[in-house]
Amino acid sequence: MIEHHKKRYNHTIEFLQKVLPAPATILDLGVRNEISELLETLGYTVYNTKGEDLDIDFQTVNNQQIDAVTAFEIFEHLLAPYNVLKAIKAKKLITTIPLKLWFADAYRSKTDKWDRHYHEFEDWQFDWLLEKSGWDIKTSEKWTSPINKIGIRPILRKFTPRYYAVYAER
């Protein structure tokens, strides 16, 4: 695992454990991944979506047999995240997003045509999206994502929050 991913995952898991302690059953938006596996070792039951296009097909979020929906860096990839946020039937949502950085362009993979950010939100924009789609924000946190490189941007990344975590309820 890449070191800065490990740090991000640790922040994400610590935030989740504060707002939704295990054991809990989660529907995690996105295909099975390292975080899904880590959460299971901590006592969570995790179901993942299967890679369907959540802009078009968001029927899987209608599952009411779960304690919460998680979405770790998913909404920035959607053209219309409002639709899936509105359709979620669970009463709890834990989500993280990368924040818009004034000194960097939106992320766009050079090798994967699907790994792109359609949105990179400022915190107030994401809060507004959640509120408009029926969510009441209970708590949030931000953290940086420094990298060990030389340059102005790496220095700025040491001090500028890159990730935003939100816990919201209906």
KEKE-3310 file (N, C-alpha, C; in steps of 0.2 Angstrom, whole numbers, plus 5000, padded with zeros to 4 digits):
npx = (5004:5003:5011:5005:4992:4989:4990:4978:4968:4969:4965:4952:4946:4947:4939:4926:4925:4923:4910:4902:4903:4910:4901:4894:4883:4887:4884:4894:4898:4904:4916:4923:4937:4953:4949:4937:4940:4949:4940:4931:4940:4940:4927:4916:4902:4903:4895:4897:4894:4893:4900:4892:4885:4883:4877:4866:4861:4855:4849:4853:4856:4844:4843:4837:4842:4853:4865:4872:4877:4892:4903:4917:4927:4919:4909:4914:4917:4905:4893:4881:4879:4869:4857:4859:4862:4850:4842:4846:4842:4846:4848:4860:4875:4891:4905:4918:4928:4939:4945:4943:4958:4966:4978:4980:4975:4959:4959:4964:4966:4979:4980:4968:4953:4941:4944:4942:4939:4924:4919:4927:4925:4923:4922:4910:4902:4900:4894:4882:4876:4874:4864:4854:4850:4844:4850:4857:4870:4881:4894:4911:4927:4943:4958:4976:4986:5001:5015:5031:5040:5049:5046:5034:5020:5020:5024:5014:5004:5007:5001:4988:4972:4966:4957:4940:4929:4913:4899:4883:4865:4848)
npy = (4994:5011:5024:5037:5034:5024:5033:5041:5031:5027:5039:5039:5028:5030:5041:5035:5025:5033:5039:5028:5015:4998:4983:4985:4986:4989:4998:5000:5012:5009:4998:4983:4985:4990:4997:4991:4978:4981:4986:4975:4967:4974:4972:4976:4973:4972:4977:4980:4990:4985:4991:4997:5011:5024:5036:5033:5021:5018:5009:5000:5007:5007:4998:4993:4986:4989:4998:5010:5020:5021:5031:5032:5043:5044:5052:5063:5058:5057:5063:5068:5068:5072:5064:5050:5053:5058:5046:5037:5026:5022:5028:5034:5042:5041:5049:5053:5065:5072:5088:5103:5110:5125:5127:5116:5107:5098:5081:5069:5054:5049:5036:5029:5030:5031:5035:5049:5065:5073:5082:5093:5097:5112:5113:5119:5118:5105:5102:5109:5102:5090:5094:5099:5087:5081:5078:5079:5087:5080:5080:5084:5082:5088:5084:5084:5079:5076:5074:5066:5075:5087:5104:5118:5115:5102:5107:5116:5106:5101:5109:5112:5107:5092:5082:5078:5073:5068:5065:5062:5062:5056)
npz = (5000:4996:5005:5007:5004:5014:5026:5023:5023:5036:5043:5038:5043:5057:5058:5054:5064:5075:5073:5070:5078:5077:5081:5065:5050:5034:5018:5006:4994:4979:4972:4979:4990:4997:5009:5012:5016:5027:5036:5038:5046:5057:5063:5056:5045:5028:5013:4996:4981:4964:4954:4946:4936:4946:4943:4935:4939:4954:4962:4972:4983:4990:5000:5015:5026:5032:5043:5039:5025:5017:5008:5001:4994:4982:4977:4970:4957:4951:4939:4943:4959:4968:4965:4969:4982:4987:4985:4994:5007:5020:5036:5040:5035:5030:5023:5012:5003:4991:4993:4983:4977:4977:4970:4962:4947:4944:4947:4935:4928:4918:4912:4914:4908:4916:4928:4935:4941:4941:4949:4961:4976:4986:5004:5009:4997:4996:5008:5006:4995:5002:5012:5003:4998:5008:5020:5036:5043:5055:5060:5055:5047:5042:5033:5029:5015:5014:5003:4999:4991:4981:4979:4976:4976:4984:4996:4999:5001:5013:5022:5018:5019:5011:5011:5015:5028:5032:5043:5042:5045:5042)
capx = (5000:5006:5011:5000:4985:4989:4988:4971:4964:4969:4960:4945:4944:4947:4933:4921:4925:4920:4903:4898:4907:4908:4899:4888:4882:4888:4884:4900:4897:4911:4918:4927:4943:4957:4946:4932:4944:4951:4934:4929:4944:4938:4921:4910:4900:4903:4893:4899:4891:4896:4903:4886:4886:4878:4873:4861:4858:4856:4844:4857:4856:4837:4843:4836:4844:4860:4866:4874:4880:4898:4905:4924:4929:4915:4904:4918:4917:4898:4890:4875:4879:4862:4852:4861:4862:4843:4839:4849:4836:4849:4847:4866:4879:4898:4908:4924:4929:4945:4943:4946:4964:4967:4984:4981:4969:4956:4962:4962:4971:4982:4980:4962:4948:4935:4947:4943:4935:4920:4918:4931:4921:4925:4918:4903:4898:4898:4888:4876:4874:4871:4858:4849:4848:4840:4855:4858:4877:4882:4901:4915:4934:4948:4965:4980:4989:5007:5019:5038:5043:5051:5042:5029:5014:5021:5025:5007:5000:5008:4997:4981:4968:4965:4951:4935:4925:4906:4894:4876:4859:4842)
capy = (5000:5017:5027:5042:5030:5022:5038:5043:5026:5027:5044:5038:5022:5033:5045:5030:5022:5038:5040:5022:5010:4991:4980:4988:4983:4995:4997:5005:5014:5008:4991:4980:4988:4989:4999:4986:4973:4983:4987:4969:4965:4978:4970:4978:4969:4977:4976:4985:4990:4980:4994:5000:5018:5027:5042:5030:5015:5019:5005:4997:5011:5007:4993:4996:4981:4991:5003:5016:5020:5024:5033:5035:5046:5042:5058:5067:5055:5057:5069:5070:5065:5073:5059:5045:5055:5058:5040:5033:5024:5022:5034:5037:5042:5043:5050:5057:5068:5076:5095:5107:5114:5131:5127:5110:5105:5093:5075:5066:5049:5048:5029:5026:5035:5032:5038:5056:5069:5078:5088:5093:5102:5116:5110:5122:5116:5098:5103:5112:5096:5085:5097:5099:5080:5078:5075:5084:5085:5080:5081:5083:5083:5088:5082:5085:5073:5078:5069:5068:5078:5094:5109:5122:5111:5098:5111:5118:5100:5099:5113:5113:5101:5089:5077:5081:5068:5070:5061:5065:5058:5059)
capz = (5000:4995:5011:5008:5004:5021:5030:5021:5025:5043:5045:5036:5047:5063:5058:5054:5071:5080:5072:5069:5080:5076:5074:5061:5043:5029:5011:5004:4987:4976:4972:4985:4990:5003:5015:5014:5019:5033:5040:5040:5051:5063:5065:5052:5039:5022:5006:4991:4975:4960:4948:4942:4936:4951:4940:4931:4942:4961:4966:4977:4989:4993:5005:5022:5031:5034:5048:5036:5019:5016:5001:5002:4988:4976:4974:4965:4951:4948:4936:4947:4965:4971:4964:4973:4989:4988:4985:5000:5012:5026:5040:5042:5029:5031:5017:5011:4997:4990:4992:4978:4979:4972:4967:4957:4943:4946:4946:4929:4927:4911:4910:4915:4906:4920:4935:4934:4945:4938:4954:4967:4980:4992:5009:5009:4992:4998:5014:5003:4992:5007:5014:4998:4996:5014:5025:5042:5045:5062:5062:5049:5049:5036:5034:5024:5012:5011:4999:5000:4984:4982:4975:4979:4978:4990:5002:5001:5003:5020:5026:5015:5019:5005:5012:5020:5030:5034:5045:5042:5046:5040)
cpx = (5004:5006:5006:4993:4984:4986:4980:4967:4963:4964:4953:4942:4943:4940:4927:4920:4922:4913:4899:4903:4905:4905:4893:4889:4882:4887:4889:4899:4904:4912:4922:4934:4947:4953:4940:4935:4946:4945:4931:4933:4943:4931:4915:4909:4899:4900:4895:4895:4895:4899:4898:4888:4880:4875:4866:4857:4860:4851:4847:4856:4849:4837:4842:4838:4852:4860:4868:4876:4887:4900:4912:4927:4926:4911:4908:4918:4910:4896:4885:4874:4872:4857:4853:4860:4854:4840:4841:4843:4839:4848:4854:4871:4886:4902:4914:4925:4936:4942:4947:4952:4965:4973:4985:4974:4966:4959:4959:4968:4973:4981:4973:4956:4942:4938:4948:4938:4931:4919:4924:4928:4925:4920:4911:4899:4895:4893:4882:4872:4870:4864:4853:4846:4845:4844:4856:4865:4878:4889:4905:4922:4937:4955:4969:4983:4996:5011:5026:5041:5045:5047:5037:5023:5015:5021:5018:5003:5001:5003:4990:4977:4966:4958:4947:4930:4919:4902:4888:4871:4853:4837)
cpy = (5006:5021:5033:5039:5027:5027:5040:5037:5026:5033:5042:5033:5025:5037:5040:5027:5027:5039:5034:5016:5003:4988:4984:4985:4990:4993:5002:5006:5013:5000:4989:4983:4987:4991:4994:4981:4975:4984:4980:4966:4968:4977:4973:4973:4974:4974:4981:4985:4987:4984:4997:5008:5021:5033:5039:5025:5015:5015:5002:5001:5011:5001:4996:4991:4983:4997:5010:5014:5023:5025:5036:5037:5043:5048:5062:5064:5055:5063:5072:5067:5066:5067:5053:5047:5055:5051:5035:5032:5024:5028:5038:5037:5045:5043:5054:5059:5071:5083:5098:5111:5119:5131:5120:5109:5099:5086:5072:5061:5049:5041:5026:5031:5036:5035:5045:5059:5074:5084:5087:5099:5106:5113:5113:5120:5109:5098:5105:5106:5091:5088:5097:5092:5077:5076:5081:5082:5086:5082:5081:5085:5084:5086:5083:5079:5075:5072:5071:5069:5085:5098:5113:5118:5106:5101:5113:5112:5098:5103:5114:5107:5098:5085:5080:5075:5071:5064:5064:5060:5061:5060)
cpz = (5000:5002:5012:5008:5011:5026:5029:5024:5033:5046:5043:5041:5054:5063:5058:5061:5076:5079:5071:5071:5078:5082:5071:5054:5039:5022:5009:4996:4984:4976:4978:4984:4997:5010:5017:5018:5026:5038:5042:5046:5058:5066:5061:5047:5033:5016:5002:4985:4970:4954:4944:4941:4940:4949:4937:4936:4950:4965:4972:4984:4993:4999:5012:5028:5033:5039:5045:5029:5019:5009:5002:4995:4982:4973:4969:4958:4947:4945:4940:4954:4969:4971:4968:4980:4991:4989:4991:5005:5019:5030:5042:5036:5032:5025:5017:5004:4997:4989:4986:4980:4974:4968:4963:4953:4946:4943:4939:4927:4919:4908:4910:4914:4911:4927:4934:4939:4941:4943:4959:4970:4985:4998:5010:5003:4993:5003:5011:4999:4997:5010:5009:4997:5003:5020:5030:5044:5052:5064:5055:5052:5042:5038:5028:5021:5009:5008:5000:4993:4986:4977:4979:4981:4984:4996:5004:5003:5010:5025:5024:5015:5012:5005:5017:5021:5033:5037:5045:5043:5043:5045)
residu = (MET:ILE:GLU:HIS:HIS:LYS:LYS:ARG:TYR:ASN:HIS:THR:ILE:GLU:PHE:LEU:GLN:LYS:VAL:LEU:PRO:ALA:PRO:ALA:THR:ILE:LEU:ASP:LEU:GLY:VAL:ARG:ASN:GLU:ILE:SER:GLU:LEU:LEU:GLU:THR:LEU:GLY:TYR:THR:VAL:TYR:ASN:THR:LYS:GLY:GLU:ASP:LEU:ASP:ILE:ASP:PHE:GLN:THR:VAL:ASN:ASN:GLN:GLN:ILE:ASP:ALA:VAL:THR:ALA:PHE:GLU:ILE:PHE:GLU:HIS:LEU:LEU:ALA:PRO:TYR:ASN:VAL:LEU:LYS:ALA:ILE:LYS:ALA:LYS:LYS:LEU:ILE:THR:THR:ILE:PRO:LEU:LYS:LEU:TRP:PHE:ALA:ASP:ALA:TYR:ARG:SER:LYS:THR:ASP:LYS:TRP:ASP:ARG:HIS:TYR:HIS:GLU:PHE:GLU:ASP:TRP:GLN:PHE:ASP:TRP:LEU:LEU:GLU:LYS:SER:GLY:TRP:ASP:ILE:LYS:THR:SER:GLU:LYS:TRP:THR:SER:PRO:ILE:ASN:LYS:ILE:GLY:ILE:ARG:PRO:ILE:LEU:ARG:LYS:PHE:THR:PRO:ARG:TYR:TYR:ALA:VAL:TYR:ALA:GLU:ARG)
# end
